[in-house]
């Protein structure tokens, strides 16, 4: 977390118990330091049990489950049920691999922890999960237990019920659990095994799911309908008339609010943190943390993210921090005093929607371009966009607009008003380029088949390919037109448009007069109607000519040229 502490343990927190004060201090630490601080505390058990369950789970995931065994040992029954409610399920389906993994962790914590779990788990959940690993038979006293196909030989712990495990892993782990089960809770053991034999599987699983989802709602994890509300569009006319807070914010019945929602990543500058740092009252800050945690939960559910995945939780928290910050900055016009008043008086859900609605406006603009602009007539024209404009356009069009950053994971949520402004500017530039090439210069015809010629390099054409090819034709003496070049033209182009510079070796450079002549030519063609369009045009010219200079400037025109390695021009084979 940042060096600046959001919750200050000062005079405003004099009423805290020593335990609450200690837990708050622990939650300010990064995960590894947090683990050490807890284990060094003489009241470690009380500290762990007082932690918000979401914080406990995130700590376990970040330090590593096996390294966190001491924390799992100290968890309360309620925290333990929360861990399994999150870890064992993918959506509304129990995952056998995760169940076995966590059962093994519980066994590592000792028999006492397994027994504690057995005393608190729902009977419906036990029936449902055990069905995934074994079949139960109850042979008569005069009948030998049946050996079932696709299972191991039966075993019994009470001489009455015989368990046929489906595989060695299930047997190795769950047989130890069942041996404890029959000793500690024999009545429930019999009830569960009878349920496996006789109860309807789908009905039992549905009830187990409902019970689990009810527990999650109680702790602030919503169902899908409630979660999706976070992405509702908010009309800008409502921005300054948001519903006021009419009650304290509570996520669950925990005394201490989670803190992970405001742990910024390295280099992340957050307007929200600056505003919260001014607030002195601990109860106000706790309410804000409760709201932030609830919003993170909404994003995780709405985005179908795995709540057991620490990286997914961190991404969701980053999205919440950034989008709430954008909304707060919009509403306060950058006045941090006004921002503090908004935090005190308005729900963060609506502040988030204010920021998110700015991103949704980008999506609406992009889809409007497809419905009413040139793309409505020539949808294939979108493929003419160069990187990163094409990728940015695709990201903005998503149902939940994303900002393109490149790399192996090329999209993420918008994190600032500046990114929103840059995306809007990019959309305006895209619209200008469509108009420039199809209407003002008429370098391209509406028929997509005319953009590529037979037997040419390269096979993919973009706007920059078109402009560079038209420029090269002009440099070869044929006029400014989009037409495939001959290989022999490359020597003429280098001789006419390039020059050597003193002290520079092995490379030629485009003459400055050539660059300025192209700009002057396009200006004379009335290709820009205002200063912004002129800016778009000149940026595009520069990027195209810089790339052409890099590609052709190193050619030796006295040697044969292989057109396969010239990607910036349309060249005949």
N, C-alpha and C positions, 0 to 999 in steps of 0.2 A: 504494500500500500504506500501511498505518497507519504512524505515526511510530515505533511500538515495533517494533524489529527482532526477529524470531523467532530467526534464526540469528545468534549473536553471534560475531564473529571475535576471540576472546580466547585465553587460554592453552590452552583445550581444542582450539584449531585450529592449534597451532604446527607440526604436521606437514604442513600444507597446502603445496603448491607455490605459487609466486607466481601462476601461471596460474589454479589452482583458486580461490585467494583473490580474484583479480580477477573471475572469472566469478560467484562468489557475490555480490560487491558489485554487479555489473551487474544480476543478477537481482532485487535489492532495489528497483530503480528502476522508475518507471512507463514505459510503452512509448516515449514520445517522448524522455524523458531517457535511456532505455536505448539507443536508436538513436544519439543524439549521443555518449554515452559510448563505445560500441563504435567508431564511426568515428573518434573522436579518439584512440583507443588505438593506439600504434605496432605492437602485436601483434594487430590486429583480427581477422585471419584465424584465429589460434589461439583467440581468445576465442569467436568464432562456432562453430568446430568443436567446442568443449568444451561448448557449451550443450546441454541436453536438447532433443531434436527437437521435443517438444510446446511447449516455451518458444519455440523459434525460430519455429514456425508461428504461435503466438498473437501474437508480436511483429510478424511480417509482416502479419497480418490487422489488427491494431490500429493500426499506423502507416500502413497502406495499401500494397498490393502494389507499386505503381509507386515509391513513396517508399522501399520496402524493397529495391529492386533491388540496392543494394550488399551487403545481407545475403545475398541469394540467390547473388550472385557468390562470396561467401566460404564458402558452405555446403559441407560434406563430401559425397562421393558417397552415403554412407549417409543423411545428412540430406536430401539431394535426393530420394532414392528415397522416404523417408518423406513428404515434402511431396507428391509425386505420388500416393503410395498413399492419402493422405487427400483431396487436392484433386480428383482425377480421377474419383472413384467416388461414386455415390449408392447406398448399400447395396452390392449385389454387381454393379452395372451401371456400366459406363464412361459418362461424360457427355461427348458430343462438344464442347459449348460450352466446358466447363471445360478440356478437353484443349487446344483451340485457344488459349484465353486463356493457359494456362500455357506452352504452346510459344512463344507470342509473348513472354512474359516471359523465357523462357530465351534466346531470340534477342537480346533487349535486353541480356542479360548478356554476350553475345559468343559467338563461335564455339567458343571453348575450353570454355565451360560446356555447350554442346549436345553437343560431342564427349565430354565427361566423362560426361554422362548416357547417351549411346549405348553407352559402354563398360561400363556397369553395369546397364542395364535388361534384364529378362528377354526372351528371344526370343519367348516365348508372348504376352507383353503387347504387344510390337511388332506381331506378326501380328494380334492382336485389335483393337488400336486403329486400325491403318492400314486395316483392312477397313471402318471406319466412314466413311472419307473418300475411298477410291479403289478402283478395280478394276485388276488387273494382267493384261496380255496379253503373250504371247511369240510374236510372229509369226515365220514362217520368213523366211529371208533373201530369198526371192523373193516374199514376200507383204507387201502394204501393211498397216500397223497398222489394226485395226478401230476405227471411230468408233462408240462405244456410245451408245445412247439414255440420256438423263438424266445425261450427264457432259460435261465439257469435252473438247476435242480432246486426244489422247494426247501425252505428252511422254516422252522417254527420256534417261537420264543415262549409259547405257553402251552404247547401240545394241542391246541385247538385250531388256530388259524395258521395256514401255511402260506408263505410269501414266495412268489416266483419272480425274482428280479430279472429285468430285461437284459442287463449287461453287467460286466465286472465293475465298472466305475460306480454304478448305482448301488451294487451290492457292497462294495468296499466302504462307501461313505454312509449310506442310509441304514445299513444293517446295524451300525453302531448307534445311530439315532433311535432306531426301533427298539434296540435292547434297553436303552434308557427309558424309552417311552413306556414299555410294558411294566417296568418296575415302578416308575413315578406316577403314572396316570393310567392304571390298568382299566378302569371303567371307560375312560375316554378312548383308550387303545381299542377296546372291543367295539365301541360305538363307531369309531373311524373305519375299522376293517369291515364291519357290517355295511357301512355306507358305501365302501368301495365295491362290495358285492352287489348291493341291491339298489342303491340310489341312482337316479338318472344323471348321467354325466353332464349333459348340457345345462340342466336346471341347477345343479350344484355349482358348476362353474359360474353361471350367471349370478347366483347369489354371492359367491365369493368375490366376484368382480364388483358388484354393487357395494358390498361392505368395504372393500378396499377403496373404491372411489369416494365413498362417504368420508372415510378417514382423511383422504387427501384434501377433500373440500374443507374439512374442519381446520386443516393447517394452512389453507390459503392456496391450494392448487385447484384451479377451476376445471369445469368440464369444457368441451370444445365450444359450445355456443357462447359461454361467457368469455372464453379466451379470445375468440375472434373479434369481440367488440373492440379490442385494442386497435385494430386496423381500420376502424370506421373513419370515413372521410368527414372532416369537420369544415364546413363552409367558413371562409374567412370573415364573413359578417358576424359569425358567432364567437370569434376569437376573444373579443373583449367583453363577452357576457357569459362567461363560463359559470356553471353551477358552483356555489360556495360549499366549503366543507361544513357539514352539519353534525359531525360526530367524530370522535377520535378514530384514527386509522388503526385497525387491528388485523394482523395476519392470522393469528391463531390465539392460543391461550398462554403462549410463552411470555415471560416477563421481560426478556431481552430480545430485541429485534436483530435479525441477521445483518451482517456488515459486508458480506462479499459483493453486494451490488455496487459498492462505491470503491472498489479497489482498482484504480486506473492502471492500464498497461503502460509500459515504458514509453515516455514521450507523449502520452495522451493528455491533452490540455482540455479541461472540462469546466465550462461556465457554471454548471450546477454545483460543483464542489466549491467554487469561489463564493457562491451565494450561501451555501449551507455552512461554510466556515464562519460566517458572521453571526449565525444563530447561536444563542447561549443556552436556551432551555433544553435540557436533556429530553424531556417528554415530547417536545416538538420534533427534535431530531429523531427520536425513536419512531414517532409516527411516520416521518418521511422514509425512514429505512423500511418500515413495514410496507408502505405503499410501493417502494421500489422493488422489494422482494416479490410482492404480489404481481407487479408488472412483468418481472422476469419470468415468473411462473406462467403467466398468460402467453408470453412469447414462446416459451418452450412447448407448451401444449398446442398453440395455434400453428407453429412451424413444424409440428410432428417431430420434435427433437427428443433424443433420449436423455431423460433427466439424470440417468446414472453416468452420463458422459461429462466429465469435468470441463472439457474444452467446449462442449455445447452450452453449458451453463455460463462459462466465461464470455462466449460470443453473445449470448442473449443479454447478459449484464452490460456488455459494451454497447449493444444496440440501444438498450434502455437509457443508459447514461447519456449517450450522444443525442438521442432523439428528444429526450426530456430537456436536455441543454439547449437544443435548437428551438424547441417550443418556448422555453423560458426566455431565451434571448430575443425571440420575435415579440413576445408579449411585453417584455420590459424595455425593449428598444436599447438593450445594452446597459441599462441603469441597474446596477447590482442592488441598490436599496429597494427599488421597485421589484426586482426579482425575489428578494427576501419576502416582501409582502405577498407576492403571488404564491410562494411556497407555503406560507402560513395559511392562506385563505382559499386556495383552489386545489382540487384533486389533481394529483400527478397524471392520472389517466388522461384527463383532458389536455394537460400540458403536452403529454406525449403525442396526442392526436393532432395538436397544433403543428408540432414539428413534422410528424409523419405526413400530414396533409400537403405540406410543401413538396415532398417527394412524390406523392400521388398526383399532384398537378403536372409534374414532369411526365409521368406515365400517360396521363390524359392527353397531354400535348403530343406525345409520340404517336399515340393511337389515332389522334385527329389527323396527323400528317398521313397516316396510312389510309384513313377513310376519305379524306377530302382533297389531299394534295396530289402531287404527281404520282406518289406511290399507289394511290387508288386506281390509277390507269396503267401504271407500269410497276407492279410490285417487285419484279425482278431487279429493279434499279437499286434496291437496298444492297445488293451484292457488289455494287460499284464503290461502296464506301471503303476507304482505306482504314487500316488500324491506326489508332484505337477507336475511331468514330463508329465503326460497325459494331464493335463489341459494346461500346457505351450505349448505343441505340438499343441493342438487344437487352442489355441489363435494365435500362430504364423502362422498357416495355413489359417487364415481368409483372405478374399480379402484385407482387410486393417489390417495388422498384429497388434496384441494386446499383451500386457504384462500381465501375470497372477499375481494377487496380493491376491487372496482369498477373503473371506468375502461375504456379500450379493450381492455386485456388483463386481464380481471377475476379470473383465478385464478393462484395460484402455490403452491409447496410451503409447508407449515407451517415457520415459522422460529424458533419459540420454544415453550417449555412454556406460557407465558401464552396464546398463540394456541390451543393444544390445549385449555386449560381454558375459554377463551371459547367455543370451538366446542362443547364438551360442554355447557356451560351453555345455549347456544342450542338444542341438541337437546332438552334437558329442557324448555325454554320452549315449543318447538314441540309437544311431547307434551302439555304443560299446556293449550295453546290448543285443540288438538283436543278434549280432554276438557271444557274450559270451554264451548265453543260447542255441542257436540253432546249432552253428557250433563248438565252441571250447570245451564246456563242454558236449554238446549234451544231456542236461537234458530234453529238450523238442523236440518233433517230429513235423513235419510240419502240421500234422492233428490236427485241433483245438479240435476235440472230444476226443483226448487223454489227454488233459490238465486237464480235470475234470473226476473223477471216480464216479461211481454210489454210492449213499448212503455215501456221505462224507460231512464234514464241512471244510471250509466255501464253499458257492456256488460260490463266485467270487475268482478268482485266479490271482495273479500278480507275477511279477518277484521276489519280496521279499518273497512271499509265497513259491515259488519254491525253492529258496536258503535256506530258514529256514527249509523247510521240508527235503531237502537233507542233511543239517547239522544235523538235529535231527535224521535222519536214521543212519548217521555215529556214532552219540553219542550213539545210541541204539545198535550198533554193527552190522549193516547191510550193511555198505558201503555208499558212498556218491551218493545217487540216489533219484530221485523224485518219491516217492511212498507213498501212504496213510499210516499213522501210526495207530497203535492200541491205544486205550485209556490207556491200561496197559503200553505202552512204555513211557508214560510221566513220570512215577515214575523212570524208569531206566535212562531217560535223565537227570532228575534233580539230581539224585544221581551221575551220571558219569561226568556231565559237570558243575555242580554248586557247590558252597562252601559258607559257612557262613563266614562273616568277623567279627572280634572282635569289639564289641560295637554296631553292627548293629542287629536290631531285626526285626522279621516278614518278612525278605526278604533274599533270597540267590542271589549270584552273579556268573556270568560266570567266570570260571577260566581263568586267563590271558593266561595260557599255551594252553587252548582250542582255544582262539581267534588267538594266533600266529600260532598254528598248522593248522588252517583252511587257513590262509593267505599263509603259506608255502606250503600247499597242492595245492592251486590254482596257486601259482607261478610255482610249479613243472609241472603243466599241461599246461604251456606256455599260460596262459590266458591273458597276457598283452604283447604287442609288443613294447611298449615304455613307457616312464615315465608318459605321460598323461594318457594312458590307465591304467597304474598301479595305478595312482591317482584315476581314476574313479572306478576301482575295489575295492580299499581299502576303499573308501568312502561308497560304496554300502555295503560291508561286515559289516562295523561298524554300519551303520544305521539299517541293518537287525538284527544283534546280540544285539544291544542296545534295539530294540523293543522286541526281544525274551526274553531278560533278564527281562524287565519290566513285560512281560506277565507271564512267567513261574516262575520267582523268588519269587512270592508271593503265589505260590501253596503250599499246604500242601499235600505231597505225601501219607500221612497216611490216608487221607480222600478221599471219592469218588470225582471224577472230572467230571464236566459237559462239554463235548466237544463243546457245543454250544457257550460257552464263551471263547473259544480259537480260535482267529481269525487269528493268524499268522502261523498256521500249517494246513496241510491237514490231517484230522483225519477221520477214518471210523466211521460211525454211529453205 
